[in-house]
Each structure stands twice: as structure tokens, then as C-alpha cells.
Amino acid sequence: MGDMTLAEFQAGKSTVVKPQRVLPSVPYDAVSSPDVKLSILYRKLAKATTTGEKLKYQSLIKQEEQLRSLVQSTVKNIATLAADGADQVSRILTSRHSLYSFDCYEPVMHHFSANCFPLHKVEHALRHLYALVNMCEEKISPATILSAIDKVCLQ
């Protein structure tokens, strides 16, 4: 009885028990959603066989990392210009407020997308929209945020 499966034990001797399915092993290499693109590029680089392919993927990785850095510094500069001090900048960049100020957020987000990073093309910019939400929820006026976006993105 100790070596019987639960199905065998409960079914009795007269019931035919189906053999258990053996599931394939799955690699444990999960990647967080924001890092999928880079992970794919690194894997392609590792599998590249020619020097040309390796250079291509190294270049793509460098471009992606530079774009991420640019998005991050742009959002930080916008927050710095719009906020009333270092404490508020810190709150804007680290907290995650719920969105209630839709009248503020919608034009700010569209302006950011049109003038800084098109959200439909630059996926990483989507990861920083929380800062725009936080600015609106910190009661910074939309005009102030739009002005900061213009100063940072339209240089």
C-alpha cells in the first residue's frame, strides 16, 4: 500500500488506472517582464556564431541599454523641473500613487508621448508613466508638468 498512488488506492483492484503523465522539464530561467527584450538579445548574442552576428547583437544590446538610461534620466529631469524640492522629486520617482487626477494625467501623458518617447514604440517609457501619475497626484499643475516636458524633451 505504501508504494501505491492515491488513484490506485482509491480505485480498488477492479478499476483500470491510467498511467501518470510525465511532464517535460522546464528550465527555470524566468525573466521579469521589463527585461524580456534584453534577455532575448543576450541569448541571441550567446547563440551567435559569426562575428557579424555578435557585433549586431552587441550593438542592439547597447542601444537598448542607452535608451533605458535616456528614458530614466529624462523622467528624472522632468520631475526635478516640475517638483518643489528634492523631497517631492524623491516621492515622485519612488512611490506608486493610484490615479485619480485623470484630467491632469491624460494631457500630460499624451504630451510626453508626443514630445519625448512615443509610447507605442518605446516600451521602456511605459515603465516610467507612474512618475507622471505621481506628479498629478502630488497636485503639480498640468501646465507646470507640460512646461517641464517641453524644457527637457524639446531641447
Residue pairs with C-beta under 8 A, 6 or more apart in sequence:
1 9
5 17
5 20
7 17
7 18
8 17
11 17
31 39
34 124
34 127
37 64
37 123
38 61
38 64
38 65
41 57
41 60
41 61
41 64
42 57
42 61
44 53
44 57
45 54
45 57
45 58
45 61
48 54
48 56
48 57
67 122
67 124
68 124
71 117
71 122
71 124
71 125
71 127
71 128
72 128
74 116
74 117
74 152
74 153
75 93
75 128
75 131
76 89
76 93
77 148
77 152
78 112
78 116
78 131
78 145
78 148
78 149
78 152
78 153
79 89
79 92
79 93
79 131
79 135
79 148
80 89
81 147
81 148
81 151
81 152
82 92
82 135
82 140
82 144
82 145
82 147
82 148
83 89
83 92
83 135
83 138
83 140
84 140
88 138
91 134
91 138
92 131
92 134
92 135
92 138
93 131
93 134
95 134
96 130
96 133
96 134
97 130
97 133
97 134
97 137
97 138
98 137
99 105
99 133
99 136
99 137
100 137
101 136
101 137
101 139
103 142
104 135
104 136
104 141
104 142
104 145
105 132
105 133
105 136
107 142
107 146
108 132
108 135
108 136
108 142
108 145
108 146
108 149
109 119
109 129
109 132
111 146
111 149
112 119
112 125
112 129
112 132
112 149
112 153
113 119
113 120
113 125
115 149
115 150
115 153
115 154
116 125
116 149
116 152
116 153
117 125
118 125
119 125
119 126
119 129
132 145
135 145
136 142
136 145
